[in-house]
Amino acid sequence: MAELDTRWVMWRRGITVRARFETNPHSTSETAGYIVHFRTLDDREITAKSPVRGHRDEIRYDPQNPSHVLAPTRIAWLGYALAAFMIMGLWGALCGIPAVLWSLRALALPFR
């Protein structure tokens, strides 16, 4: 539940900035694997810990608590796709694809 709260806070009020990542030499499986250095919009230098590295050396931070960071990853969409497939199931996917194709064709008719 804490992970969901973190993502919700970052989506609502997070600010994306460029960051510099370095490997945490004291990390174990329970602690963060990277140390993140970045500047806030009011030009404060912040050092925080992150368990993953962002794919474009960017992080989102909470302006109310700048040490609270989230590094976006490339495969975040894979989790959403897997969850949608699990909810819909195989039959939902098989019936949904033709409906989407039909809708696209129907919407394209006025523009021909």
C-alpha positions as CSV (number, residue, x, y, z in Angstrom):
1,M,0.0,0.0,0.0
2,A,2.9,2.3,0.7
3,E,4.1,1.9,-2.9
4,L,0.7,3.0,-4.2
5,D,0.7,6.0,-1.9
6,T,4.2,7.0,-3.1
7,R,3.2,6.8,-6.8
8,W,0.0,8.7,-6.1
9,V,1.8,11.5,-4.3
10,M,4.5,11.7,-7.1
11,W,1.8,11.8,-9.8
12,R,-0.2,14.5,-8.1
13,R,2.6,16.9,-6.9
14,G,5.9,15.4,-8.0
15,I,8.4,17.5,-10.1
16,T,10.7,15.9,-12.7
17,V,14.3,17.0,-12.7
18,R,17.6,15.7,-14.1
19,A,19.7,13.8,-11.6
20,R,23.1,12.2,-11.2
21,F,23.0,8.6,-9.9
22,E,25.8,6.7,-8.2
23,T,25.9,3.2,-6.8
24,N,25.5,3.0,-3.1
25,P,28.6,1.1,-1.8
26,H,26.8,0.2,1.4
27,S,23.6,-1.1,-0.1
28,T,22.2,-4.6,0.7
29,S,19.1,-6.2,-0.6
30,E,17.0,-4.4,2.1
31,T,18.4,-0.9,1.4
32,A,18.5,1.5,-1.6
33,G,20.9,0.6,-4.4
34,Y,21.6,4.2,-5.7
35,I,22.4,7.5,-4.3
36,V,20.7,10.4,-6.2
37,H,22.0,13.9,-6.4
38,F,19.8,16.6,-7.9
39,R,18.8,20.3,-7.6
40,T,15.3,21.4,-6.6
41,L,13.6,24.2,-8.5
42,D,14.6,26.6,-5.7
43,D,18.3,25.6,-6.4
44,R,18.9,23.4,-3.3
45,E,21.3,20.5,-3.7
46,I,19.6,17.3,-2.4
47,T,21.0,13.8,-1.9
48,A,18.6,10.9,-1.6
49,K,18.4,7.2,-1.9
50,S,16.6,5.2,-4.6
51,P,16.2,1.5,-5.1
52,V,16.2,1.7,-8.9
53,R,17.9,3.9,-11.5
54,G,15.8,6.0,-13.9
55,H,16.0,5.3,-17.6
56,R,16.9,8.9,-18.6
57,D,18.7,10.0,-15.4
58,E,15.5,11.8,-14.3
59,I,13.7,11.5,-11.0
60,R,10.5,12.9,-9.6
61,Y,10.6,14.4,-6.2
62,D,8.0,15.6,-3.7
63,P,8.4,19.4,-3.2
64,Q,7.1,19.1,0.3
65,N,9.8,16.5,1.1
66,P,12.6,16.6,-1.5
67,S,14.4,13.6,-0.1
68,H,11.3,11.5,-1.2
69,V,12.2,10.5,-4.8
70,L,10.8,8.2,-7.4
71,A,12.9,7.1,-10.4
72,P,10.7,6.3,-13.4
73,T,11.6,3.0,-15.2
74,R,11.1,1.9,-18.7
75,I,9.0,-1.1,-18.0
76,A,6.4,0.6,-15.8
77,W,3.8,0.1,-18.6
78,L,4.3,-3.6,-18.5
79,G,2.8,-3.9,-15.0
80,Y,-0.3,-2.0,-16.1
81,A,-0.7,-4.2,-19.2
82,L,-0.3,-7.3,-17.1
83,A,-2.9,-6.1,-14.6
84,A,-5.3,-5.2,-17.3
85,F,-4.9,-8.6,-19.0
86,M,-5.4,-10.4,-15.6
87,I,-8.6,-8.4,-15.1
88,M,-10.0,-8.9,-18.6
89,G,-8.8,-12.5,-19.0
90,L,-8.2,-14.2,-22.3
91,W,-11.8,-13.9,-23.4
92,G,-11.9,-10.1,-22.7
93,A,-8.8,-9.7,-24.8
94,L,-10.1,-11.8,-27.7
95,C,-13.4,-9.9,-27.7
96,G,-11.9,-6.5,-27.1
97,I,-9.4,-6.4,-30.0
98,P,-12.1,-6.6,-32.7
99,A,-14.2,-4.0,-30.9
100,V,-11.3,-1.6,-30.8
101,L,-10.5,-2.1,-34.5
102,W,-14.2,-1.6,-35.4
103,S,-14.3,1.6,-33.3
104,L,-11.2,3.0,-35.1
105,R,-12.7,2.3,-38.5
106,A,-16.1,3.8,-37.5
107,L,-14.4,6.9,-36.2
108,A,-12.3,7.3,-39.3
109,L,-15.3,7.3,-41.7
110,P,-16.2,11.0,-41.3
111,F,-12.6,12.0,-42.1
112,R,-12.5,10.2,-45.5
